[in-house]
Amino acid sequence: MGITDIDDKIVKKCLEQKVSSSELSKKYELEFFRDMKMLNVLEPDFVLRVTDHMPQIIHFIDKLIENNHAYVSEQGRCR
């Protein structure tokens, strides 16, 4: 199962609540898994978090741009 533990909405909420992204994401992740357990949904065999794979994601995006399958917007590339 993939967990998006960082994105623009999470960053915005962290700034509003003055908490770290990991703290906020973990809170919602625990709530999610608690809800899934209450619904008798089986636990995933693996949980992959975006923040654990950022170098690979950046490399993948760079390759998309390099191969003209994506482009850099007027705001530019974030690094």
ChimeraX attribute file (.defattr): number of C-alpha atoms within 10 A of each C-alpha:
attribute: neighborCount
match mode: 1-to-1
recipient: residues
	/A:1	10
	/A:2	10
	/A:3	12
	/A:4	13
	/A:5	20
	/A:6	15
	/A:7	11
	/A:8	8
	/A:9	8
	/A:10	17
	/A:11	17
	/A:12	12
	/A:13	14
	/A:14	17
	/A:15	11
	/A:16	9
	/A:17	10
	/A:18	10
	/A:19	12
	/A:20	14
	/A:21	18
	/A:22	13
	/A:23	12
	/A:24	18
	/A:25	18
	/A:26	13
	/A:27	11
	/A:28	12
	/A:29	15
	/A:30	11
	/A:31	12
	/A:32	12
	/A:33	15
	/A:34	13
	/A:35	12
	/A:36	13
	/A:37	12
	/A:38	9
	/A:39	9
	/A:40	9
	/A:41	11
	/A:42	9
	/A:43	11
	/A:44	9
	/A:45	6
	/A:46	8
	/A:47	9
	/A:48	12
	/A:49	14
	/A:50	15
	/A:51	14
	/A:52	10
	/A:53	10
	/A:54	11
	/A:55	11
	/A:56	11
	/A:57	13
	/A:58	13
	/A:59	11
	/A:60	12
	/A:61	15
	/A:62	17
	/A:63	13
	/A:64	13
	/A:65	13
	/A:66	11
	/A:67	10
	/A:68	9
	/A:69	10
	/A:70	12
	/A:71	14
	/A:72	10
	/A:73	7
	/A:74	6
	/A:75	6
	/A:76	8
	/A:77	9
	/A:78	6
	/A:79	4
